[in-house]
Amino acid sequence: MLIVITRDKDIMNWVESSKSGSENWIRVKQLSAGTQREVTQQMVQLLKLVKTEEPLCITGHGNDTEVGDEGSDPADWTWSNDQLAQLFGGLVDGYEGPVLMEVCADSVTDFATNLVLSLEKIKKLNGIWVYGYNKSISAYHPFPSPDKLDKNVELYAKQVKY
C-alpha cells in the first residue's frame, strides 16, 4: 500500500501518473483534508488495512525528524518519528513487510533511521526493514518497486532490532 500524506498537488498528480511507478504498490490511498487529529485517525484506519507481509510506502514531504504536509500553516499535517512509530504500532499483529519512507532527508540520520530508533524504543515491529533516502528527492521521483527495495542504490535500509 502507498499512502500519500500531503495535499501537495505536484505529489498527488505524480502518484496518479503512469510514469510514477505507484502501480507497483497495488493500493494507493490519499489522506483527505482535515485537522491533524482527523488526518491522524485516517492514517490509523489505513494502517489497519495493511496486510501482514504487504509492502508499505509513505510519501509526502519530510526531513530527518518529521514527515507530512508542506509548510507551517496550522492546517498542515506533520508527524514526528516518535508519533509515526506509535501509529505504526497499530499495524496488523506480526507485520513483516518492508516500509519505504519516500520523503526527503537532510542527512545520513534520515527520517527512516529515526523511525527505526523510535520503533525500537517502544518495542514495536521487531525485524522489519525500513528504507529511506538521506537526501532531497524530487516530487517527480519514480517510486521504486517494492520487491526490489534491497537492490536500489538510492535507498538506505535499517532493521528494527530489540
Buried (B, 14 or more C-beta within 10 A) or exposed (E): BBBBBBBBEEBBEBBEEEEBBBEBBEBBBBBEEEEBEEBBEBBEEBBEEBBEEBBBBBBBBBBBBBBBBBEEEEEBBBBBBBBBBBBBBBBBEEBBBBBBBBBBBBEEEBBBBBBBBBBBEEEBBEEBBBBBBBEEBEBEBBBBEBEEBEEBEEBBBBEBEE
